[in-house]
């Protein structure tokens, strides 16, 4: 998480105090994603009694972003890391997603499912 958990917990408490629902959403598949950190963050959100927790697999590849510039050279060597329209899509306007690797994908799909954790795949 990019914010301290204490600050996020306070925000969750305020939302609940006003009877507002909240749905933390995680986008998985970045090269730097770590399954243990993801598990820890999901557990934190469950303890905060999030209404649902969305775990989205695959990072959308958009044109002219630093992320795309960093991972796009992998396209020729590691086509298996990409899902969606690969060929004739230089503009990246057709959906294309990046996933770190198949092992990580499997680990995310194998996360223990509580009543409020939803894993959304490609």
N, C-alpha and C positions, 0 to 999 in steps of 0.2 A: 504494500500500500504506500502511496506517496504522502499520505498524511499520518500523523501519529494516531495510534489506535485510541488513545484517550479522547482525542478530539472527535474521532468518528463515533465512539461510544456515546459521547455527549449529544451528538446530532441524532443518533438513533433514539436516545431517550426523549429528546424534544419531539421527534416525530410521533412516538408512541403516546406521549403526554397529550397530544392533540388528536389522537386516534387516526393518525395518517399512516398508511402502509408504506413500506419501503422494500425495494427489491434491488439488492446489490448485484451487480453484473460484472463478471470476469471474462475477459477475452483471452483465450489461451492459444498458444502456438508460436509466440515470439521466441526467437533463439535463446533468450535469457530466462524464459520461464522455468520454474523449479517446482516439481510436484509437491515437495514437502512444504514449501512456502504457501502454495495454493491450498493445501489441506489445512494449514494453520489459519489462513484467512477465512476459509469456509467455516471452520469451527468457531472462530470469533463472531462471524455473522449469525451463526445458529444460536450461540449464547446470547446474542443481542436480540434474539427472537425476530429475525427478518421474516417477512411474510413469505417470500420465495427468494431463492438464490439462483441466479442465472449463470451458468458456466457455458460460454460459447466457444466452440472449437473452430479455429481458423481465423486468421487475420486477413481482412480484406486488403488487397494490394491496390493502392490508388496511385495515379501518376503524379510525378513531381513531389514526392515526399522523401525525407531522409531515409525512412525505413525501406521504401521501395528501392532507392538507390543502393542501399546496403545489401539487400537480399536478392535483387534481380539478377546479378551475375551468376547466382546459383542455378538459375533456370536451365542452363545448358547441361550442367553436371548432375543436378539433383531434381529432375522433373517430378520425382515421387513426392517432393515436399510441396507441390502446388496442386490445387484442385480448381476446377473450373475451366474457362476457355483459355487454353495455352497458345494455340496457333492462330496466326493472323489477328493478334490482339495487341499490337504494339502501343496503341493508345491507352490500353488498360480500361477501356470503357465497358467492356464485357466483364462480368464477375470473375475474379480470380482471387484465390485465397492461398495463404501460406500456412503450413503446419510444420513446426520444428522437426518432428520425426515421428515415425509410426509408434515407437516405444512410448513416447510421451502421450500420444493420442490414446493408446491402450490404457495407460495409467490413469488418465483423466476419466475415461469411460468406466474404469473399474472403481472409481471413488465410491465409498459407501453412500447410498442414497437414503436421505432422510425424507420425511414427508414434504419438505420444502426446497430440496435441491433438484434443479432441473438441468441436465446436461443437454445442450443443443449442439448437434453436429452438422456437418455439411451435407 
